[in-house]
């Protein structure tokens, strides 16, 4: 059974339709759920579909960029295997340990570390703010990233592979879970308080991540985790806020009436910003 799973994920990179199915399936699933149990009543400029269209445009660009980065991911993972370079080889890890080590490394470098770096370095923040400028955070916001940010996240992901030595099956397991987790944490869903809080001790929960999308600091500069919440808890970047008090958007950088202007969002990081 375990070997069948490993074989499947080891070759998943060569099956883009199946990978896309995970992405689309996750989006559709939480799209339906957030319509049934919304956390916040959204105030879309026109309607939810048009809002999704803007975010999907960024998603398509992100996927195109990742298609090229995927070639380098495979080469790097294969190099680590050939040279037996990385934590999984140095510790002579078995399959389960390899998955765990890889997951921790990829989530830290490709999730938490790149995210806090984007917040702390002013030049990088210019591009990441496109993600935060969304006034209506829902499941489609998860992949709303400026192309420059997509490349940066790829570079940090390479670091995670390089240090851990992740084989491709471990890389694909992480990326598949990441896609579903991203949809889950951005979805406008209201979970029972006990469930959301319980999840947040290990995983990034919807309410935990919504705090990160609050318009006001220091809340914006907190809860950087992608899948695991342990990095924020261990490294002192975890904050809580009542869901009813959350307000989205960063009108200091983009007028709120421009948060669905695709052309403006694409070009603004290259212009004058406060």
GIBELGI-V747245 format. One line per field, one symbol per residue. phi: phi as a letter, one per 20 degrees, with the letter a starting at -180 (. if undefined). psi: psi as a letter, one per 30 degrees, with the letter a starting at -180 (. if undefined). burial: 1 if it has 16 or more other C-alpha atoms within 10 Angstrom, else 0. A space follows every 10 residues. Layout:
phi = ???
psi = ???
burial = ???
This chain:
phi = .fffffffff dfgecfffff ffffffffff fffffecffc ffcfgcbfff gfffffffff fgffffgfff fffffffffg ffeldpgfef elffgfffff fffffffffe dfffffffee egfffgeffg ffffecfcgf fgdecfgffg fgfffffgff fgfemgffff ffffffffff fffffefedd eggfffffff fcdfegffff gfeffdfefg eblegedeef ffffdmdecd bfgfefceoc ffdcggfdfd egffffegge decf
psi = eeeeeeeeff gefgieeeee eeeeeeeeef eeeffeikek jliledleee eeeeeeeeee eeeeeeeefe eeeeeeeeee eefhklefee ghkaeeeeee eeeeeeeeef deeeeeefef jeeeeeeffe effjfijaff fegikkeeee eeeeeeeeee eeefgkleee eeeeeeeeee eeeeffkikj lkeeeeeeef feljleeeee efgkfklgee hlifleekfe eeeegggkll kkeffkklli ffekkffgfg jeeeeefeff akl.
burial = 0000010011 0110000010 0010011001 1011000011 0000000000 1101110110 1100110010 0011011101 1000111110 0000100111 1111111111 1111110110 0001111111 1111111111 1111111111 1111111111 1111111111 1111110111 1111111111 0000011011 0011111111 1111100011 1111111111 1110001110 0010011111 1011010111 0000110110 0000
